[in-house]
Amino acid sequence: MTADEHYVRMKAELNEIQWRHFLASEALQIGYGGINQVVKKSGASALTVQKGVREIKAGQVYHPGERIRKEGGGGKN
C-alpha cells in the first residue's frame, strides 16, 4: 500500500475530527516540514492539518460519542 492509499483508506474510516488529528499526528511525528509533507501525501488542506496540530497541543481530543460539530453546525434545511 502506498502512502497515498494509506491516507485514502484512513479518511474513509474516520470522522472529521479524527481525520484532522490523524493528519496532525503524522505531521508532528515527521517534525520540521511535516505539515507540508502530510498535505502533499493526503491532499488535505494545510489549514486542516494546522488546526489539528493546535488541537492536539492544547489537549483537545475527541472522545467517541461526543458531538462532531458544535450546536447549530452543519447544513441548513
C-alpha angles and dihedrals in degrees: 000000000000123000090255092053089049091058093044091052094047093047090056091054103043134069117235096269094046090047092051092049092046091054091046092050090052091049093048091049091054092048122197109035091010096127092055092047093050091047091053094047098041102034089228123139118267087230090058092053092044091051090051091051091051091049094049093047090049091051094245103148129171118242118201112256095033122117112272094206129036119257108287092021123129133043123337120228 
